[in-house]
């Protein structure tokens, strides 16, 4: 049993919103161990559990698998008795892509895969409120237990640090910022159900509205760099275009 397991089991005794029980850094380490042992070949949970030092029916194995799935590092092959898992394309990019900036971008993509991390990142990065403030918010507004709230904060902080999300150049369009083509990106609601890209005085490359399963707007991609910026915005907002959030929460 790992050092964090007693805390995890205690946090799970009462029902709290679903989130990865380990940070992205630890999840990538687990993915690396899996890749070293099995490459990209699908493997049964019991076999992967041996690689990680877990018993076939241990809660730690199931929670680790759920965490890696939440970050998009592994994927299921088959189901039921025939269920196997393998390192995903995103996981493999993190582990082996040597192109400049590719690994770093893949890590940032993985960091924002879990729904709750993506939801709180715009409000808590680069400067998160105090632990007491965040725990009260998670407990009173989101139904976290005290232990689960503390665990989520640890996972959140370690993931943000590992993915280097606090650096201004790495902020997603969910964060208020001025970008290189003069576009101010704002979040009109705390729930992030829509994100509007508003023009600056000197430039109006595009306006975009996002919502679950939809995207609308007007686009001017004629100037150099506008197309790349538009693609960057879309990639960063993929997590909010999911029509069925229940499926995403179940994966966590």
Protein Blocks (a to p, Z undefined) as FASTA:
>chain_A
ZZklmmmmmmmmpccddddfbdfklmmmmmmmmmmmnomaccdfklmmmmnopafkbmkl
mmmmmmmmmnopaccedehjllccdddfklmmmmmpcbghklmmmmmmmmmmpmklmmmm
mmmccbdcdfklmmmmmmmmnopafklmmmmmmmmmmmmmmnommpmklpcfkbgcddfk
opacddfbfnlpaccddddfkbcfbccdddehiacddddfkbghklmmmmmmmmmmmmmm
pfblmlmmmmZZ
